[in-house]
Amino acid sequence: MEERLQKILSAAGVASRRSAEGYIEAGRVTVNGRRAALGEKADPDRDDIRVDGRPLRPPERRTYLMRHKPRGFVTTLSDEKGRRTVAELVAGCGARVWPVGRLDLDSEGLLLMTDDGALTQKLLHPSHEVEKEYHVRVTGDAERGVPLLRGRMELDGVLLRPAKVAVLGREGRETLLSVVIHEGRNRQVRRMCALAGLGVRRLCRVREGPVALGALPPGRWRPLTAGELSALKSL
């Protein structure tokens, strides 16, 4: 399929689209032995595209999955204690993918998995401040605890950004909260709730950045849509 050259160069990891335009204007790009022009289109599967005389490598196919992790699975590819891992849940996906971030053994919900190292680092790096939303069923004095969760809290000597917390409902002695954080420290939401005097009965991640878990059943996975992937890469 034909696409603009700057888009092809960007997809192949040569340069950003803007920098690729500069390459083309400087005469560094050829198509089928002819100097390329800005705005020109080509088919990377059919045409011989070169940068500084070197053939353009086609972009590698990557795998991007959304998994609804059930409780009782560890977020690793192997476990020395013999516990069940999320690798078992995606054994039939056709690629060796790894989890982006983690959910502890007793937590459930949205877990992104991929074989794209660049996207993994982007989503995990604190500078991008990717939001993570959890639905948390807690016990204890929520009227006292929720303002504490919304305030400045410290874990492992690190001052956390204030969480966004909303009460979604109450049932008997339990309260269902929506908790949105930016960091991803070990068991962060559970430890924050403990500091606020709340006990966690159930914890489910329902959103990471622009991607929501939706109605995906526990234990199941599906590929990310083109729209979801584009939204993640634009963060």
C-alpha positions as CSV (number, residue, x, y, z in Angstrom):
1,M,0.0,0.0,0.0
2,E,1.3,3.4,-1.0
3,E,2.0,5.9,1.8
4,R,3.9,9.2,2.0
5,L,7.6,8.7,2.3
6,Q,8.0,10.6,5.6
7,K,5.4,8.3,7.2
8,I,7.2,5.2,5.9
9,L,10.6,6.4,7.2
10,S,9.0,7.2,10.6
11,A,7.3,3.8,10.8
12,A,10.7,2.1,10.1
13,G,12.3,4.0,13.0
14,V,14.6,6.1,10.7
15,A,13.4,9.5,12.0
16,S,10.4,11.4,13.1
17,R,8.1,12.5,10.3
18,R,9.4,16.1,10.5
19,S,13.0,15.0,10.4
20,A,12.2,12.6,7.5
21,E,11.0,15.5,5.5
22,G,14.4,17.1,6.0
23,Y,16.1,13.9,4.8
24,I,14.0,14.0,1.6
25,E,14.6,17.7,0.9
26,A,18.3,17.1,1.4
27,G,18.3,14.4,-1.3
28,R,19.2,11.6,1.1
29,V,16.2,9.4,0.1
30,T,15.8,7.5,-3.1
31,V,13.0,5.4,-4.5
32,N,13.9,2.8,-7.1
33,G,17.2,4.5,-7.7
34,R,15.7,8.0,-8.2
35,R,16.0,10.9,-5.8
36,A,12.7,11.2,-3.9
37,A,10.6,14.4,-3.8
38,L,8.8,15.8,-0.7
39,G,5.2,14.6,-0.7
40,E,6.0,11.6,-2.8
41,K,4.3,8.2,-2.1
42,A,5.8,4.7,-2.2
43,D,5.0,1.2,-1.3
44,P,7.5,-0.2,1.1
45,D,6.7,-3.8,0.1
46,R,7.2,-3.1,-3.6
47,D,9.6,-0.2,-4.0
48,D,13.3,0.0,-3.3
49,I,13.5,2.8,-0.7
50,R,17.0,3.8,0.5
51,V,18.4,6.4,2.9
52,D,21.9,7.5,2.3
53,G,22.2,4.5,-0.1
54,R,21.2,1.9,2.5
55,P,18.0,-0.1,1.9
56,L,15.2,0.7,4.3
57,R,14.3,-2.2,6.5
58,P,10.6,-2.9,6.7
59,P,9.1,-2.4,10.1
60,E,8.9,-5.5,12.3
61,R,5.5,-6.8,13.0
62,R,4.7,-6.2,16.7
63,T,2.0,-7.7,18.9
64,Y,-0.2,-5.6,21.2
65,L,-2.7,-7.3,23.5
66,M,-5.1,-6.4,26.2
67,R,-5.5,-9.1,28.9
68,H,-8.0,-9.2,31.8
69,K,-5.8,-10.7,34.4
70,P,-7.7,-12.8,37.0
71,R,-6.7,-13.0,40.6
72,G,-4.2,-15.8,41.4
73,F,-1.7,-15.1,38.6
74,V,1.7,-13.3,39.0
75,T,2.6,-10.7,36.5
76,T,5.8,-12.4,35.3
77,L,6.8,-14.7,32.5
78,S,8.2,-17.3,34.9
79,D,8.1,-17.9,38.7
80,E,10.6,-19.7,40.8
81,K,7.8,-20.5,43.3
82,G,5.8,-22.4,40.7
83,R,2.9,-20.0,40.8
84,R,0.7,-19.5,37.7
85,T,1.9,-16.6,35.5
86,V,0.3,-14.4,32.9
87,A,2.5,-16.0,30.2
88,E,0.1,-19.0,30.5
89,L,-2.8,-16.8,29.7
90,V,-1.4,-15.7,26.3
91,A,0.3,-18.9,25.2
92,G,-1.7,-19.0,22.0
93,C,-1.1,-15.4,20.8
94,G,1.7,-16.4,18.4
95,A,4.4,-14.1,19.8
96,R,6.6,-13.8,22.9
97,V,5.0,-10.9,24.7
98,W,5.7,-9.5,28.1
99,P,3.5,-7.5,30.6
100,V,3.7,-3.7,30.6
101,G,3.8,-2.9,34.3
102,R,2.4,-5.3,36.9
103,L,-0.7,-6.3,38.9
104,D,0.0,-8.2,42.2
105,L,-1.2,-11.7,42.7
106,D,-4.5,-10.7,44.4
107,S,-5.4,-8.0,41.9
108,E,-7.1,-8.3,38.6
109,G,-8.0,-6.3,35.6
110,L,-6.4,-4.6,32.6
111,L,-2.9,-5.7,31.7
112,L,-1.3,-4.6,28.5
113,M,1.2,-7.1,26.9
114,T,3.5,-6.5,23.9
115,D,6.8,-7.3,22.3
116,D,7.4,-3.6,21.6
117,G,10.2,-2.5,23.8
118,A,10.0,1.2,22.9
119,L,6.3,1.4,23.7
120,T,6.9,-0.5,27.0
121,Q,9.5,2.0,28.1
122,K,7.3,4.9,27.1
123,L,4.3,3.7,29.1
124,L,6.4,2.9,32.2
125,H,8.6,6.0,32.3
126,P,7.3,8.4,35.0
127,S,7.8,11.5,32.7
128,H,4.8,10.5,30.6
129,E,2.5,10.3,33.7
130,V,0.2,7.7,32.2
131,E,-3.0,7.5,34.3
132,K,-4.1,4.2,35.8
133,E,-7.6,3.8,37.1
134,Y,-8.6,1.2,39.6
135,H,-12.0,0.2,41.0
136,V,-11.3,-0.7,44.7
137,R,-13.8,-2.2,47.1
138,V,-12.7,-1.2,50.6
139,T,-13.8,-1.6,54.2
140,G,-13.4,1.0,56.9
141,D,-14.3,4.7,57.4
142,A,-14.4,5.9,53.8
143,E,-15.5,9.4,54.9
144,R,-12.3,9.8,56.7
145,G,-10.1,7.8,54.3
146,V,-11.1,9.3,51.0
147,P,-9.7,12.8,51.8
148,L,-6.5,11.2,52.9
149,L,-6.2,9.3,49.6
150,R,-6.7,12.6,47.8
151,G,-4.0,14.3,49.7
152,R,-0.2,14.1,49.5
153,M,1.0,10.6,50.6
154,E,4.5,9.2,50.8
155,L,5.7,5.7,50.0
156,D,9.2,4.4,50.3
157,G,10.4,8.0,51.1
158,V,8.9,9.2,47.8
159,L,6.1,11.9,47.8
160,L,3.3,10.8,45.5
161,R,1.2,13.0,43.3
162,P,-2.4,13.3,44.8
163,A,-4.7,10.6,43.5
164,K,-8.1,11.3,42.0
165,V,-10.6,9.5,44.1
166,A,-14.4,9.2,43.6
167,V,-17.0,7.2,45.6
168,L,-18.9,5.0,43.1
169,G,-21.2,3.3,45.6
170,R,-21.7,1.7,49.0
171,E,-23.0,-1.8,49.9
172,G,-23.3,-2.6,53.6
173,R,-19.9,-2.0,55.2
174,E,-18.1,-1.8,51.9
175,T,-17.4,1.2,49.7
176,L,-16.5,1.1,46.0
177,L,-14.0,3.7,45.0
178,S,-12.4,4.9,41.7
179,V,-8.8,5.6,42.3
180,V,-6.6,7.2,39.6
181,I,-2.9,7.4,40.0
182,H,0.1,8.2,37.7
183,E,2.9,6.3,39.4
184,G,3.2,2.5,39.4
185,R,5.0,1.7,42.7
186,N,4.7,-1.9,44.1
187,R,1.2,-2.5,45.5
188,Q,0.7,1.2,45.5
189,V,-3.1,1.5,45.7
190,R,-3.2,-1.2,48.5
191,R,-0.6,0.6,50.5
192,M,-2.2,4.0,50.0
193,C,-5.5,2.5,51.3
194,A,-3.8,1.1,54.3
195,L,-2.3,4.5,55.1
196,A,-5.8,5.9,54.9
197,G,-7.2,3.3,57.3
198,L,-9.0,1.3,54.6
199,G,-8.9,-2.4,54.0
200,V,-8.9,-3.6,50.3
201,R,-11.4,-6.4,49.6
202,R,-11.0,-6.3,45.8
203,L,-8.9,-4.3,43.4
204,C,-9.4,-4.2,39.6
205,R,-7.5,-2.0,37.1
206,V,-10.1,-0.7,34.6
207,R,-8.1,1.8,32.5
208,E,-4.5,2.6,31.5
209,G,-4.1,5.9,29.7
210,P,-6.7,6.0,26.9
211,V,-7.3,2.2,26.9
212,A,-10.2,0.8,29.0
213,L,-10.9,-2.8,30.0
214,G,-14.5,-2.6,29.1
215,A,-16.5,-5.9,29.1
216,L,-13.5,-8.2,28.5
217,P,-14.1,-11.3,30.7
218,P,-11.5,-12.4,33.3
219,G,-8.9,-14.6,31.8
220,R,-9.5,-13.5,28.2
221,W,-7.4,-11.4,25.9
222,R,-7.8,-9.6,22.6
223,P,-5.5,-7.5,20.3
224,L,-5.6,-3.8,20.7
225,T,-7.6,-2.0,18.1
226,A,-5.8,0.4,15.7
227,G,-7.4,3.3,17.5
228,E,-6.3,2.1,20.9
229,L,-2.7,1.6,19.7
230,S,-2.6,5.0,18.0
231,A,-3.8,6.6,21.2
232,L,-1.1,4.9,23.3
233,K,1.7,5.8,20.9
234,S,0.6,9.5,21.0
235,L,0.9,9.8,24.7
